[in-house]
């Protein structure tokens, strides 16, 4: 069968024609992608994705044009999509690394100022709210244990913790210093 005949049969859903086209061009598509990617596994994956895409969009297949060229075009686009996704992931990971390094290398004076601000915000909390926060974060007591300690309901403890977190978040609004909750154990 010629490529045109195969294309027309595939467009009608002929799986045997699809298999014949696959056998005819799969290795060529993989070899083509390998020349641009230099990665055998990636090339094989893209080769498979190319034929899956061809099958999934078979109704749109233009039988007047070269099927071989169409396959290479699909493969190229799949490779470009892969590169874009990889670049986005790498950019995101690089940004995370930079943010982490910035936190680690941040000036000791700035960290001390932020801790001082945190302590001040905690000291400004209502007395019961402050005590509950300290018992949970410093003493490590569970909400149930705190409720029993004060003779109040667990829901009240949860409410007081929510108020404490809200006031602290409001105090640091715009700073994005959520890592201070980790440091809070040193209060």
Secondary structure as UniProt FT lines:
FT   HELIX           3..11
FT   TURN            12..13
FT   HELIX           15..37
FT   HELIX           40..56
FT   HELIX           58..60
FT   TURN            63..64
FT   HELIX           67..105
FT   HELIX           108..123
FT   HELIX           127..137
FT   HELIX           143..150
FT   HELIX           154..171
FT   TURN            172..175
FT   TURN            178..179
FT   HELIX           180..183
FT   HELIX           184..186
//
